[in-house]
Amino acid sequence: MGPAERAAWLRAEIERHNRLYYVLDQPEISDSSWDALFRELVELEAAHPDLRSPDSPTARVGAPPREGFPSHRHLAPMLSLDNAFGEAELRAFDERIVRGLGRGGPIAYYAELKFDGLSISLTYEDGILVRATTRGDGETGEVVTENARTVRDIPLKLLEPLPGTVEVRGEILLFKSVFEALNAERTARGEQVFANPRNASAGAMRQLDSRITASRRLNFCAYGLGAGPRLAETQGETMKALARLGFAIRSEGQVLDGGDALVAWAEKIERRRAELPFGIDGIVFKVDRFEDQDQLGSTARGPRWAIAYKFPAEQAFTRLLHISTHVGRTGVVTPVAELEPVFVGGVTVSRATLHNYEDLRRKDVREGDIVVVQRAGDVIPEVIGPVLEKREGSLMPPVEPTVCPECGTPLQRQEGMVALKCPNRACPAQVSAKLIHFASRSAMDIEGLGEKQIVRLLELGYLTDLPSIYRLRARREDLVQLDRMGEQSVENLLAAIEVSKSRPLNRLLFGLGIRFVGDRTAGDLAREFRTLEGFRRAHYDALLAVPDIGPRTASEIESWLEDEENQSLIDQLLDAGVAPVEAEAPSGDLFAGKTIVFTGKLEHITREGAEAMVIKWGGKAAGSVSKATSLVVAGPGAGSKLAKAESLGIEVIDEATFLAMLPDGEAESLR
Ligand code: IVH
């Protein structure tokens, strides 16, 4: 094989693997084998410059900076879309279409995700990518071809022959996981973080140095065609044609009939929004048949045949009134933003986390600033950063507290940790948070001992620490005298406390509130050590040997156990009669030896319920996919975990199949 043939073979092979990896999520070779192929091609092209070509995968690594971007007139304009907010406006759109077509309903629509990124137009000539253009003003955009070539799922060459010129339209976006990784890298380098994936992807596409674009690991989602031949009669079929040409189609595309179906679909996608691996800001509904689209036509603004149904924004601006200090269960002190109330992510938010003081300093957030607040899905609201252009006058940088706001004890910072801690275990804020956690539903589950009751009993001095819960019985007469208590509720409370003494070990370990020990880790510990006696003597190596426990958690648990006060706490609990039953014993061995991971949205059951069921029947529930995973239960919106399972060849089933595996009656108990 001569160099020209070898180069052609390498190009085809590398692009085939790129497609398997980036478009289909089904890699066939290891990263290092891919690297070897790539290196060979780079060397071959260096030795034979005449072999270079614009569709070579070597173009994907980027090229040195250029002067600026030339502009280019789109062959067909890139229109915008009208928006609809809420059900009524969506139904009004459907009614307009039915009237416009004048043949009665229902009309077939094609529903797509509205990707939240940067729109671009890709021009292919005889199947080769020759130009990529940003939307610009819709008529003329900037030519960003070199940057587009670095986007791994943009085909440099179409998979099927397509003579002439076509424009493929779509959105450049950054997956949430990539966004988080990029921000973590930026944080480590002390650089300003990106506010959201959209800004990061738009910024990346406008880099004059395409090597920077390459480092941002962007993706492309196609949603239609501009100028050129139509590839099909309908939007739905066009998307299939685009997939055959090599484009990643990430829309949960669906043909829907009539207004009711549009409303139901919008609700369904909105519920799943947080679980998608990338950001969307709504749904685009398009009249499916091109013949119908042509009949409806366009206005200057946008087509009459499509509508963008918009979701509530996940980010908003508001004023930061005050930074307060919160002391948590483990004594960790965090800054909390008190905000001018703002509607974001569908609710009104007036407090948001600021994570830690180092983060606060790095982001340069100050009281009085206008800040970006984010609330995505069920994640607690957070302040992303200040809008520096809106800062007025001289605002003072916040001062990090040196003493605990609750008890006045000087705060400490552990070596190498960002967290600031109040070392006083008797700190009222810590004590109440510990008690609330211990008694909570997922820990010792003491009914009648909720937050309000705990605060009241603390004020009265009836509760002082965890073991004091088990001394409340001696206070029976005092308790009966309390407002809104009475004989019966005191009896119920004391009975609930009694029952809690024999909760399974995993719940007690979770309830102790050891840093980094969530309910899943508590389950892992209970299974490994079986008894409280076994656990309390565990050392670092034994802890690290527990599957799923890493060095950070192992060392945190070890130092907790080395602390005499904690050992004394365990003694006091045992003395009070707390006798955890060994880790929840399995009811059967259906899942014995199996590690199961749930990912994506579960429709009829909760994730906690499903995981408890796996444990109940002898298995293990894990949070991440690895070679040790036996089975993955994937629901809609599953992303990277599903891809990983597939690449490792791990069996993947859906929720219904999982439910069908369960013994009689168990599936029903979960619904
Ligand atoms: S179709 C003539 N489909 O939303 C129709 N647009 O507000 C043009 N967008 O500039 C657009 N996802 O960048 C269409 N599935 C999708 C989309 C989508 C995101 C963007 C697009 C456009 C903007 C319109």
Residues whose N, C-alpha, C, O or C-beta is under 5 A from the ligand:
A	BS01	IVH	L79 S80 L81 E112 L113 K114 F115 S119 E171 Y223 V284 P303 A308
